[in-house]
Amino acid sequence: MANKPDLAAEVLKDTLKMWPDDRVALAHYGFVLKTHYKELEESVTMFRKALENDTGPACEPRFYYHLGDALLLLGRFAEADEVHRRGAAHGHFLSPAQRSLYNVDRLKSRPWWQVEETPYIKLVNALERSWKEILKEGEAARALYEKEREGLKEKGEWSQLDLFVRGQEIPGRCKRAPVTCSIVRTEPAAANCRRGQIKFSLMAPGTHVRPHVGPTNCRLRMHLGLSNIKNTYIRVDRETRQWHLGKVLLFDDSFEHEVWHNGTGARLVLIVDVWHPDLTALERRQLPPI
């Protein structure tokens, strides 16, 4: 029933009529209410019952994640923080701020990284040297951009153009961005990152991307500033930074992050995901795509 939410909802409602305290049914019904019907208040009620006292068969990382996320969407930040702290205390999250669900626990965790701490200096230097050509390619391909589909935008307009997804080139896209793709291909940790993407990200003035986390701690994320970055901000965990034209920001998007565009003109950045440098070659080959 994973792809039949209406049927799942009916089955779960029938189950809860017979067994109203079934925590697994409560958690799954909360998930359907949140993700399919956008009934956030009712989903919070279901999740809270399912996770009461942090015991029982429904106490899984994904349900703590979705309860916390529903509370964030409702603007109930203190309650969300309490859920995140509970989840971390019980080992469901790496930390209250680092709430990704597909992790390798031993990897070094920090929100912001210096490029010099990684083996990706050559890639960053190449991107920064060619930023004006990359900008031209990103601007010329605007007709191909697609609206963001993950529901992360609180207000405004945000669109993206994928070049690589899960370590695979999107057919035909690199013909529109040959310089960008040629640079990416020089670094297998970027071109072959099956838990990441390479894409242009275009954001209109007035846009706010709500607090959220990426799915995995197995990657680091580069942002190359390309245009209209004045008065645009990104917060990762507790530190907020700004983009600079032709410069790369490097961070771990498994930590909570948030974006504001308070400037004028469409902000354009190139996003390049790379494998976390602590992963072994074997892990990079064997980890399933996300």
Buried (B, 14 or more C-beta within 10 A) or exposed (E): EEEEBEEBBEBBEEBBEEEEEBBBBBBBBBBBBBBEEEBBEBBBBBBBBBBBEEEBEBBBBEBBBBBBBBBBBBEBEEBBBBBBBBBBEBEBBBBBBBBBBBBBEEBEBBBEBEBEEBEBEEBBEBBBEBBEBBBBBBBEBEEBBEEBEEEBBBEBBBBBBBBBBBBEBBEEBBEBBEBBBEBBBEBBBBBBBBBBBBBBBBBBBEBBBBBBBBBBBBBBBBBBBBBBBEEBBBBBBEEEEEBEBBBBBBBBBBBBBBBBBEBEEBBBBBBBBBBBBBBEEEBBEEBEEB
